[in-house]
Amino acid sequence: MSADGTRPMASLLKFLFAFSLAMVLWANPAGAIRDNDSYDGNIYALYAGNGSLVPPATTLEDSLKSGRTAVIVYYLDDSAVSKRFAPVVSELQRIWMRSIDLMPLSTDPMQNRNSTLSTDPATYWRGTIPQVVVIGPDGRVVFDQDGQVPLQQINEAISAATGLDAPDLSAIDPGGSFNEVNIEVTPG
């Protein structure tokens, strides 16, 4: 006990509790908002439930060297259209698994960068997001489309590039329930 009869540890604990409570009450609530261009973090972890997509498991150069089909998806974490498209990209990974090299790439590092090297992803980016590019095992661009591309179109392009049958999409909920993919994402 101190000279005035109080316990110093009890006073310190009361102060820390009051301070912690004040910090919690004064803090702004955190929240991710899919329909605006705010930066919320990794869009694949937040909006597609799949943070394993970023960074990609391979590079375009390695994919081309090994003669594999590369699927590049250009996006920005602070873009509402990219956020809405994220579940489609996650679904591509689920249904094609290791048959393709899926590379979601943020366009931030590609801004104002010109490249003509076939191994550089900046070569194929046209300045739009989202943009999907499918490059066949022979290095030929099979598909290149921007915007909210329907999953069926991407699957058909991947099938043409790989020679594998396109997966059956009938098991996917086209209504796009929470944590499930939308077959076609439309601007909302």
CYANA upper distance limits for C-alpha pairs under 8 A (distance plus 0.5 A):
  1 MET  CA      5 GLY  CA      6.19
  1 MET  CA      6 THR  CA      6.23
  1 MET  CA      7 ARG  CA      5.46
  1 MET  CA      8 PRO  CA      7.55
  2 SER  CA      6 THR  CA      6.23
  2 SER  CA      7 ARG  CA      6.76
  2 SER  CA      8 PRO  CA      7.41
  6 THR  CA     10 ALA  CA      8.49
  6 THR  CA     11 SER  CA      8.21
  7 ARG  CA     11 SER  CA      6.92
  8 PRO  CA     12 LEU  CA      6.69
  9 MET  CA     13 LEU  CA      6.66
 10 ALA  CA     14 LYS  CA      6.67
 11 SER  CA     15 PHE  CA      6.67
 12 LEU  CA     16 LEU  CA      6.67
 13 LEU  CA     17 PHE  CA      6.55
 14 LYS  CA     18 ALA  CA      6.62
 15 PHE  CA     19 PHE  CA      6.53
 16 LEU  CA     20 SER  CA      6.50
 17 PHE  CA     21 LEU  CA      6.61
 18 ALA  CA     22 ALA  CA      6.64
 19 PHE  CA     23 MET  CA      6.76
 20 SER  CA     24 VAL  CA      6.82
 21 LEU  CA     25 LEU  CA      6.72
 22 ALA  CA     26 TRP  CA      6.53
 23 MET  CA     27 ALA  CA      6.44
 31 GLY  CA     40 ASP  CA      8.25
 32 ALA  CA     40 ASP  CA      5.97
 32 ALA  CA     46 LEU  CA      8.17
 33 ILE  CA     38 SER  CA      7.85
 33 ILE  CA     40 ASP  CA      7.93
 34 ARG  CA     47 TYR  CA      7.95
 34 ARG  CA     80 ALA  CA      6.38
 34 ARG  CA     83 LYS  CA      6.37
 34 ARG  CA     84 ARG  CA      7.29
 35 ASP  CA     80 ALA  CA      5.54
 35 ASP  CA     81 VAL  CA      8.27
 35 ASP  CA     83 LYS  CA      8.19
 35 ASP  CA     84 ARG  CA      8.18
 35 ASP  CA    188 GLY  CA      8.32
 36 ASN  CA     78 ASP  CA      8.43
 36 ASN  CA     79 SER  CA      7.39
 36 ASN  CA     80 ALA  CA      5.42
 37 ASP  CA     78 ASP  CA      5.33
 37 ASP  CA     79 SER  CA      4.99
 37 ASP  CA     80 ALA  CA      5.52
 38 SER  CA     78 ASP  CA      5.51
 38 SER  CA     79 SER  CA      7.50
 38 SER  CA     80 ALA  CA      8.31
 39 TYR  CA     77 ASP  CA      6.54
 39 TYR  CA     78 ASP  CA      4.83
 39 TYR  CA     79 SER  CA      8.26
 40 ASP  CA     77 ASP  CA      7.79
 40 ASP  CA     78 ASP  CA      7.57
 41 GLY  CA     46 LEU  CA      7.88
 41 GLY  CA     77 ASP  CA      7.05
 42 ASN  CA     46 LEU  CA      6.78
 42 ASN  CA     51 GLY  CA      7.54
 42 ASN  CA     54 VAL  CA      8.40
 42 ASN  CA     77 ASP  CA      6.73
 43 ILE  CA     47 TYR  CA      5.96
 43 ILE  CA     48 ALA  CA      7.57
 43 ILE  CA     51 GLY  CA      8.48
 43 ILE  CA     77 ASP  CA      6.14
 43 ILE  CA     82 SER  CA      8.35
 43 ILE  CA     83 LYS  CA      6.28
 43 ILE  CA     86 ALA  CA      7.15
 44 TYR  CA     48 ALA  CA      5.34
 44 TYR  CA     49 GLY  CA      6.65
 44 TYR  CA     50 ASN  CA      5.73
 44 TYR  CA     51 GLY  CA      5.68
 44 TYR  CA     52 SER  CA      8.41
 44 TYR  CA     53 LEU  CA      7.30
 44 TYR  CA     54 VAL  CA      7.99
 44 TYR  CA     83 LYS  CA      8.34
 44 TYR  CA     86 ALA  CA      6.20
 44 TYR  CA     87 PRO  CA      7.92
 44 TYR  CA     90 SER  CA      7.82
 45 ALA  CA     49 GLY  CA      5.21
 45 ALA  CA     50 ASN  CA      5.20
 45 ALA  CA     51 GLY  CA      4.42
 45 ALA  CA     52 SER  CA      8.17
 46 LEU  CA     50 ASN  CA      8.23
 46 LEU  CA     51 GLY  CA      8.25
 47 TYR  CA     83 LYS  CA      6.88
 47 TYR  CA     84 ARG  CA      8.02
 47 TYR  CA     86 ALA  CA      6.87
 47 TYR  CA     87 PRO  CA      7.18
 47 TYR  CA    179 ASN  CA      8.44
 48 ALA  CA     86 ALA  CA      6.04
 48 ALA  CA     87 PRO  CA      4.94
 48 ALA  CA     90 SER  CA      6.66
 48 ALA  CA    179 ASN  CA      7.20
 49 GLY  CA     87 PRO  CA      8.43
 49 GLY  CA    179 ASN  CA      7.48
 50 ASN  CA     90 SER  CA      6.92
 52 SER  CA     56 PRO  CA      8.39
 53 LEU  CA     57 ALA  CA      8.15
 53 LEU  CA     90 SER  CA      7.92
 53 LEU  CA    102 LEU  CA      8.48
 53 LEU  CA    103 MET  CA      8.03
 53 LEU  CA    104 PRO  CA      7.31
 54 VAL  CA    104 PRO  CA      7.20
 54 VAL  CA    105 LEU  CA      8.33
 55 PRO  CA    103 MET  CA      8.43
 55 PRO  CA    104 PRO  CA      8.10
 55 PRO  CA    105 LEU  CA      8.32
 56 PRO  CA    102 LEU  CA      7.44
 56 PRO  CA    103 MET  CA      5.58
 56 PRO  CA    104 PRO  CA      6.98
 56 PRO  CA    105 LEU  CA      8.22
 57 ALA  CA    101 ASP  CA      8.33
 57 ALA  CA    102 LEU  CA      8.47
 57 ALA  CA    103 MET  CA      8.09
 58 THR  CA     62 ASP  CA      7.01
 58 THR  CA     63 SER  CA      7.34
 58 THR  CA    101 ASP  CA      7.41
 58 THR  CA    103 MET  CA      7.88
 59 THR  CA     63 SER  CA      6.69
 59 THR  CA    103 MET  CA      8.03
 60 LEU  CA     64 LEU  CA      6.59
 60 LEU  CA     70 ALA  CA      7.42
 60 LEU  CA    103 MET  CA      8.37
 60 LEU  CA    119 THR  CA      6.22
 60 LEU  CA    120 ASP  CA      7.38
 60 LEU  CA    121 PRO  CA      7.21
 61 GLU  CA     65 LYS  CA      6.64
 61 GLU  CA    119 THR  CA      5.12
 61 GLU  CA    120 ASP  CA      7.64
 62 ASP  CA     66 SER  CA      6.66
 63 SER  CA     67 GLY  CA      6.73
 63 SER  CA     68 ARG  CA      5.86
 63 SER  CA     69 THR  CA      7.60
 63 SER  CA     70 ALA  CA      6.84
 63 SER  CA    101 ASP  CA      7.15
 64 LEU  CA     68 ARG  CA      6.66
 64 LEU  CA     69 THR  CA      8.23
 64 LEU  CA     70 ALA  CA      8.08
 64 LEU  CA    119 THR  CA      7.74
 64 LEU  CA    137 PRO  CA      7.07
 64 LEU  CA    138 ASP  CA      8.11
 64 LEU  CA    139 GLY  CA      6.82
 66 SER  CA    137 PRO  CA      8.49
 67 GLY  CA    136 GLY  CA      8.41
 67 GLY  CA    137 PRO  CA      4.84
 67 GLY  CA    138 ASP  CA      6.91
 67 GLY  CA    139 GLY  CA      8.31
 68 ARG  CA    100 ILE  CA      7.02
 68 ARG  CA    101 ASP  CA      7.41
 68 ARG  CA    136 GLY  CA      7.38
 68 ARG  CA    137 PRO  CA      5.07
 68 ARG  CA    162 THR  CA      8.49
 69 THR  CA     99 SER  CA      8.29
 69 THR  CA    100 ILE  CA      5.71
 69 THR  CA    101 ASP  CA      6.65
 69 THR  CA    134 VAL  CA      7.62
 69 THR  CA    135 ILE  CA      6.24
 69 THR  CA    136 GLY  CA      5.12
 69 THR  CA    137 PRO  CA      5.34
 69 THR  CA    158 ILE  CA      8.02
 69 THR  CA    161 ALA  CA      6.99
 69 THR  CA    162 THR  CA      6.80
 70 ALA  CA    100 ILE  CA      6.46
 70 ALA  CA    101 ASP  CA      5.25
 70 ALA  CA    102 LEU  CA      6.58
 70 ALA  CA    103 MET  CA      7.81
 70 ALA  CA    134 VAL  CA      6.27
 70 ALA  CA    135 ILE  CA      5.59
 70 ALA  CA    136 GLY  CA      7.04
 70 ALA  CA    137 PRO  CA      8.07
 71 VAL  CA    100 ILE  CA      7.53
 71 VAL  CA    101 ASP  CA      6.59
 71 VAL  CA    102 LEU  CA      5.35
 71 VAL  CA    103 MET  CA      6.47
 71 VAL  CA    132 VAL  CA      7.52
 71 VAL  CA    133 VAL  CA      6.23
 71 VAL  CA    134 VAL  CA      5.02
 71 VAL  CA    135 ILE  CA      6.87
 71 VAL  CA    158 ILE  CA      8.41
 72 ILE  CA    102 LEU  CA      6.67
 72 ILE  CA    103 MET  CA      5.23
 72 ILE  CA    104 PRO  CA      6.22
 72 ILE  CA    105 LEU  CA      7.44
 72 ILE  CA    121 PRO  CA      8.35
 72 ILE  CA    131 GLN  CA      8.43
 72 ILE  CA    132 VAL  CA      6.23
 72 ILE  CA    133 VAL  CA      5.62
 72 ILE  CA    134 VAL  CA      6.92
 73 VAL  CA     89 VAL  CA      8.14
 73 VAL  CA    102 LEU  CA      8.33
 73 VAL  CA    103 MET  CA      6.66
 73 VAL  CA    104 PRO  CA      5.02
 73 VAL  CA    105 LEU  CA      6.51
 73 VAL  CA    130 PRO  CA      7.15
 73 VAL  CA    131 GLN  CA      6.12
 73 VAL  CA    132 VAL  CA      5.12
 73 VAL  CA    133 VAL  CA      7.04
 74 TYR  CA    104 PRO  CA      6.43
 74 TYR  CA    105 LEU  CA      5.48
 74 TYR  CA    106 SER  CA      6.28
 74 TYR  CA    107 THR  CA      6.58
 74 TYR  CA    125 TRP  CA      7.81
 74 TYR  CA    128 THR  CA      8.37
 74 TYR  CA    129 ILE  CA      6.39
 74 TYR  CA    130 PRO  CA      5.84
 74 TYR  CA    131 GLN  CA      5.63
 74 TYR  CA    132 VAL  CA      7.07
 75 TYR  CA     79 SER  CA      8.15
 75 TYR  CA     82 SER  CA      6.03
 75 TYR  CA    104 PRO  CA      7.52
 75 TYR  CA    105 LEU  CA      6.65
 75 TYR  CA    106 SER  CA      5.45
 75 TYR  CA    107 THR  CA      6.53
 75 TYR  CA    129 ILE  CA      5.76
 75 TYR  CA    130 PRO  CA      5.52
 75 TYR  CA    131 GLN  CA      7.69
 76 LEU  CA     82 SER  CA      6.66
 76 LEU  CA    106 SER  CA      5.70
 76 LEU  CA    107 THR  CA      6.68
 76 LEU  CA    108 ASP  CA      7.62
 76 LEU  CA    129 ILE  CA      7.68
 76 LEU  CA    130 PRO  CA      8.38
 77 ASP  CA     82 SER  CA      7.47
 77 ASP  CA     83 LYS  CA      7.59
 77 ASP  CA    106 SER  CA      7.82
 78 ASP  CA     82 SER  CA      8.36
 78 ASP  CA     83 LYS  CA      8.39
 79 SER  CA     83 LYS  CA      6.73
 80 ALA  CA     84 ARG  CA      6.77
 81 VAL  CA     85 PHE  CA      6.68
 81 VAL  CA    129 ILE  CA      8.02
 81 VAL  CA    130 PRO  CA      7.46
 81 VAL  CA    147 GLY  CA      8.35
 81 VAL  CA    148 GLN  CA      8.02
 81 VAL  CA    187 PRO  CA      7.88
 82 SER  CA     86 ALA  CA      6.60
 82 SER  CA    129 ILE  CA      7.24
 82 SER  CA    130 PRO  CA      6.16
 84 ARG  CA    185 VAL  CA      7.26
 85 PHE  CA     89 VAL  CA      7.28
 85 PHE  CA    130 PRO  CA      7.93
 85 PHE  CA    148 GLN  CA      6.98
 85 PHE  CA    185 VAL  CA      6.98
 86 ALA  CA     90 SER  CA      6.83
 87 PRO  CA     91 GLU  CA      6.60
 87 PRO  CA    179 ASN  CA      8.44
 87 PRO  CA    180 GLU  CA      7.74
 87 PRO  CA    181 VAL  CA      5.61
 87 PRO  CA    182 ASN  CA      7.57
 88 VAL  CA     92 LEU  CA      6.84
 88 VAL  CA    151 LEU  CA      6.99
 88 VAL  CA    181 VAL  CA      6.32
 88 VAL  CA    182 ASN  CA      7.13
 88 VAL  CA    183 ILE  CA      7.58
 88 VAL  CA    185 VAL  CA      8.49
 89 VAL  CA     93 GLN  CA      7.15
 89 VAL  CA    104 PRO  CA      8.30
 90 SER  CA     94 ARG  CA      6.93
 91 GLU  CA     95 ILE  CA      6.67
 91 GLU  CA    181 VAL  CA      6.97
 92 LEU  CA     96 TRP  CA      6.37
 92 LEU  CA     97 MET  CA      8.17
 92 LEU  CA    102 LEU  CA      8.46
 92 LEU  CA    151 LEU  CA      8.38
 92 LEU  CA    155 ASN  CA      8.43
 93 GLN  CA     97 MET  CA      5.65
 93 GLN  CA     98 ARG  CA      8.49
 93 GLN  CA    102 LEU  CA      7.34
 95 ILE  CA    167 PRO  CA      7.33
 96 TRP  CA    100 ILE  CA      6.95
 96 TRP  CA    167 PRO  CA      8.41
 99 SER  CA    162 THR  CA      8.40
100 ILE  CA    162 THR  CA      8.49
107 THR  CA    111 GLN  CA      6.93
110 MET  CA    122 ALA  CA      6.31
113 ARG  CA    122 ALA  CA      7.60
114 ASN  CA    122 ALA  CA      7.40
114 ASN  CA    123 THR  CA      7.46
115 SER  CA    120 ASP  CA      7.39
115 SER  CA    122 ALA  CA      6.51
115 SER  CA    123 THR  CA      5.47
116 THR  CA    120 ASP  CA      8.00
116 THR  CA    123 THR  CA      5.77
117 LEU  CA    123 THR  CA      6.88
118 SER  CA    123 THR  CA      7.14
118 SER  CA    139 GLY  CA      8.37
120 ASP  CA    124 TYR  CA      8.46
121 PRO  CA    125 TRP  CA      7.32
124 TYR  CA    133 VAL  CA      7.96
125 TRP  CA    131 GLN  CA      8.01
128 THR  CA    146 ASP  CA      7.00
128 THR  CA    147 GLY  CA      8.25
129 ILE  CA    146 ASP  CA      6.95
129 ILE  CA    147 GLY  CA      6.92
130 PRO  CA    146 ASP  CA      6.18
130 PRO  CA    147 GLY  CA      5.78
130 PRO  CA    148 GLN  CA      7.49
131 GLN  CA    144 ASP  CA      7.73
131 GLN  CA    145 GLN  CA      6.21
131 GLN  CA    146 ASP  CA      4.45
131 GLN  CA    147 GLY  CA      6.57
132 VAL  CA    143 PHE  CA      7.96
132 VAL  CA    144 ASP  CA      6.20
132 VAL  CA    145 GLN  CA      5.98
132 VAL  CA    146 ASP  CA      6.59
132 VAL  CA    149 VAL  CA      8.23
132 VAL  CA    154 ILE  CA      8.44
133 VAL  CA    141 VAL  CA      7.59
133 VAL  CA    142 VAL  CA      8.11
133 VAL  CA    143 PHE  CA      5.95
133 VAL  CA    144 ASP  CA      4.93
133 VAL  CA    145 GLN  CA      7.19
134 VAL  CA    141 VAL  CA      6.45
134 VAL  CA    142 VAL  CA      6.00
134 VAL  CA    143 PHE  CA      5.45
134 VAL  CA    144 ASP  CA      7.05
134 VAL  CA    157 ALA  CA      7.43
134 VAL  CA    158 ILE  CA      7.20
134 VAL  CA    161 ALA  CA      8.22
135 ILE  CA    139 GLY  CA      6.26
135 ILE  CA    140 ARG  CA      6.02
135 ILE  CA    141 VAL  CA      4.92
135 ILE  CA    142 VAL  CA      6.11
135 ILE  CA    143 PHE  CA      7.66
135 ILE  CA    161 ALA  CA      7.82
136 GLY  CA    140 ARG  CA      5.89
136 GLY  CA    141 VAL  CA      6.81
136 GLY  CA    142 VAL  CA      6.75
136 GLY  CA    161 ALA  CA      5.31
136 GLY  CA    162 THR  CA      7.43
137 PRO  CA    161 ALA  CA      7.56
137 PRO  CA    162 THR  CA      7.90
142 VAL  CA    157 ALA  CA      6.98
142 VAL  CA    160 ALA  CA      8.34
142 VAL  CA    161 ALA  CA      7.12
143 PHE  CA    154 ILE  CA      8.27
143 PHE  CA    157 ALA  CA      6.53
145 GLN  CA    149 VAL  CA      7.54
148 GLN  CA    184 GLU  CA      7.58
148 GLN  CA    185 VAL  CA      6.26
148 GLN  CA    186 THR  CA      7.01
148 GLN  CA    187 PRO  CA      8.40
149 VAL  CA    153 GLN  CA      7.51
149 VAL  CA    154 ILE  CA      7.73
149 VAL  CA    184 GLU  CA      7.35
149 VAL  CA    185 VAL  CA      8.02
150 PRO  CA    154 ILE  CA      7.28
150 PRO  CA    183 ILE  CA      6.54
150 PRO  CA    184 GLU  CA      4.95
150 PRO  CA    185 VAL  CA      7.45
151 LEU  CA    155 ASN  CA      6.61
151 LEU  CA    183 ILE  CA      5.87
151 LEU  CA    184 GLU  CA      6.72
152 GLN  CA    156 GLU  CA      6.68
152 GLN  CA    169 LEU  CA      8.27
152 GLN  CA    183 ILE  CA      7.74
153 GLN  CA    157 ALA  CA      6.84
154 ILE  CA    158 ILE  CA      6.70
155 ASN  CA    159 SER  CA      6.51
155 ASN  CA    166 ALA  CA      6.25
155 ASN  CA    167 PRO  CA      7.88
156 GLU  CA    160 ALA  CA      6.68
156 GLU  CA    166 ALA  CA      6.60
157 ALA  CA    161 ALA  CA      6.70
158 ILE  CA    162 THR  CA      6.48
158 ILE  CA    166 ALA  CA      8.02
159 SER  CA    163 GLY  CA      5.92
159 SER  CA    164 LEU  CA      5.61
159 SER  CA    165 ASP  CA      6.12
159 SER  CA    166 ALA  CA      5.68
160 ALA  CA    164 LEU  CA      7.86
172 ILE  CA    180 GLU  CA      8.21
172 ILE  CA    181 VAL  CA      7.67
172 ILE  CA    183 ILE  CA      8.02
173 ASP  CA    177 SER  CA      7.40
173 ASP  CA    180 GLU  CA      7.42
173 ASP  CA    181 VAL  CA      7.61
173 ASP  CA    182 ASN  CA      7.65
173 ASP  CA    183 ILE  CA      8.32
174 PRO  CA    181 VAL  CA      7.99
174 PRO  CA    182 ASN  CA      6.04
174 PRO  CA    183 ILE  CA      6.01
174 PRO  CA    184 GLU  CA      8.31
175 GLY  CA    182 ASN  CA      6.98
176 GLY  CA    180 GLU  CA      5.95
176 GLY  CA    181 VAL  CA      5.80
176 GLY  CA    182 ASN  CA      4.88
176 GLY  CA    183 ILE  CA      7.99
177 SER  CA    181 VAL  CA      7.92
177 SER  CA    182 ASN  CA      8.44
